[in-house]
Amino acid sequence: MFKPENPIIVQSDMTVLLETTGPLFEEGRDFLGQFAELEKSPEYLHTYRITPLSLWNAAAAGLRSEEIIARLLQLAKYAVPPNVLTEIREQMARFGKLRLVKDDESGLLHLICDDRMAFEEISASPQVKEFVVERRGDTTLVIDPAYRGRAKQVLIKLGYPVEDLAGFTEGDPLEFAIRPLTRLGLHFALREYQRDAVETFWNNGSRAGGAGVLVLPCGAGKTIIGIGCMEKIQQHTLILTTNITALRQWIRELLDKTTLTEDQIAEYSGDKKDVRPVTVTTYQMMTYKPSKADHFPHMELIKRYNWGLIIYDEVHLLPAPVFRATAEIQARRRLGLTATLVREDGREDDVFSLIGPKRFDKPWKELEQQGWIAKARCMEIRVPMHPDRRIQYATAELRAKYRLAMENPDKIPVLMRLLEKHRDDNVLIIGQYLDQLEEISRLTNAPIITGDTPNAQREELYAAFKSGKLKVLVVSKVANFAVDLPDANVAIQVSGTFRSRQEEAQRVGRVLRPKPGQNYAYFYSIVTKDSKDQECAKKRSLFLTEQGYRYRIKIVEPSTLADEKFDFDEAEDLPVTELTAEAEEAEEALLETQDV
């Protein structure tokens, strides 16, 4: 079988190639996005991978294996390997094979499995036995509701995702509406894709809805979608965010765009510890404890009150202690919001089990084409290292090599040239190392925000940047997440967190809000050529190139450090390559002891 016009090539290792040049490309892209994970998307050939988790997400969304297989056969260029078809059938059949329902009389949970062999395998597992109250016949295990989350975690590790139909405890009621006209006097309504995300999560209020993750790019309005879900549910809500700045942005958005009043919304932070119908806090607050031996004193906020909805902003950053608390409150509706479900710790299956399946995923490039986010132009600028520093680098221990490369002083002339090029733009300078950032702040006369900057001062600087009074702002990694700076259109990264794909995506996301005119955003990453810095940059940029963004490379010669021009059209495309195994292992070791 050979159909030259078809765009999809299925391979026996569960990877799928998608050709971008044919007339069926968009149809193939939309189809594959329903059940496979995008790995790479350079210009002409995109790579997807079919995984158990991607198939379980598809099954949770209501897709059937035979529908996927039939369409896959229609769009395939060559014959589809039989083992792939078998894997699709078997993995999708696993979702729903285990159903968790609630016995209304006893309040206990029933784990039901109609497959005798699977039931016996699960029943014999020592890990499963820990939370089973009793066995009833050959189909049902009775489970204590306190182990609802733990049971789902254990079972997914065994290869059996649980369809949780046990329903939710209703929270205290809270009536409010979204304003058609904001407090600032602007017309407001959810965009079509935002409404679709809300409806997908809500699922008509059924037991199959009310828990899950919505994946949208930075700048797509995840906060607005969260507010839309709150309006659907109309119950007391707890919102967990990444930092105090994000916390206060949520409060501002709620007050501006809903009929909620100041006395209905509370901040639970180091400064204030109020609890009201809508309470906003941070992961840091939840995971604080006075000493290692103490318990988490603020974790009771999650468990003690009658919340109808818990929102996890930037859910891919969910700390382990909050995972554990979430395992104990599975009777509450749970919404995860993120730009990427990539977790550096590989705990995506825990997000599936404890927050819920991926309910909605809107690709970056699709929103860019529709004009909802800016067109990102990314450039990696590779600068040389002075010979004296190169000798020091060559003889340094591994950990010191990273810092010597990332704090390379020869990055400064390039930075200054970029600031001159973008002197009329709104520029964020982002880095990892505080000494480096403080030196840049001194040289550029630009204010700096770090983890030590008081919150009041941060708010003043963010406000000045938004208003246009401040054109350049230096920020440490505190600005990676959930900082609303809509007018920023240039980001210059001088150092990064080793090989974090999340961070690169989030930093580009700082400049993705739509812009007037040509709607362009610029992201520069200045790295030291032929060093650990360059190796780490490859890994960080990989996620963006996989999503279809073009990374251009500019190599700067020593003689042109101060006067080089950075023209995107003259630079070369960055090849999509992985790090070597040696570099991966070295970085893994370094991540355990990173120091800024």
Number of C-alpha atoms within 10 A of each C-alpha: 8 9 13 11 15 19 24 29 18 23 16 12 11 17 18 22 20 25 23 19 13 14 12 16 18 15 11 21 18 11 15 22 16 18 26 22 18 21 16 20 23 20 14 10 16 20 19 23 20 20 17 22 23 20 27 27 24 23 22 23 18 9 16 16 21 13 9 19 17 11 13 20 15 12 21 23 20 17 14 18 13 9 13 18 19 12 17 22 17 14 20 25 17 20 23 20 19 25 19 25 18 19 12 9 6 7 11 18 25 25 25 21 21 14 13 11 11 16 19 13 11 19 18 11 13 9 15 19 16 12 18 18 14 13 15 11 7 15 18 20 23 20 24 15 20 16 18 24 23 22 25 25 21 18 18 17 12 14 13 22 29 25 24 23 16 22 19 19 15 16 19 15 15 18 12 15 16 21 18 14 14 17 14 8 9 12 11 12 16 16 14 8 15 21 16 14 24 24 19 18 26 24 14 12 12 12 16 18 23 27 31 26 27 27 23 24 22 23 23 24 17 23 19 21 24 24 21 22 23 26 17 17 20 17 21 23 27 26 23 27 27 23 19 25 21 22 23 18 16 23 19 12 15 22 19 19 22 19 15 20 11 13 9 14 20 20 22 23 18 11 9 10 13 13 17 17 22 24 23 27 28 22 21 17 20 22 16 16 15 9 8 8 7 9 12 16 13 16 18 11 16 19 14 8 16 19 25 25 28 25 25 25 27 20 24 22 19 19 13 12 15 18 15 13 17 20 22 19 22 25 21 22 26 25 25 27 23 20 25 20 23 16 16 13 8 9 14 15 18 21 21 22 27 25 27 25 28 24 25 21 18 17 16 23 17 11 18 19 11 9 15 19 26 26 23 22 17 24 25 25 23 22 26 22 21 13 9 8 13 17 11 14 20 11 10 13 10 15 17 13 18 25 20 20 24 27 22 23 18 18 23 20 16 24 23 17 17 20 19 11 12 16 12 10 16 23 25 25 23 25 26 23 19 18 11 18 23 19 13 20 19 11 11 15 12 16 15 21 24 18 13 8 12 10 14 9 11 18 14 11 18 17 14 14 21 17 12 13 11 16 19 26 23 23 23 22 19 20 23 20 22 25 20 17 20 16 21 24 25 26 25 23 23 26 29 24 21 25 23 20 22 23 19 23 21 20 22 24 25 26 30 31 25 21 19 8 6 10 17 18 23 21 25 23 23 27 29 28 17 13 21 24 26 22 23 26 25 22 20 21 27 26 24 23 22 19 18 16 20 22 26 20 21 22 17 20 11 12 9 12 19 17 13 16 15 19 10 16 8 11 16 15 17 19 14 18 12 13 15 10 9 8 14 16 11 14 20 12 13 15 14 8 8 13 10 11
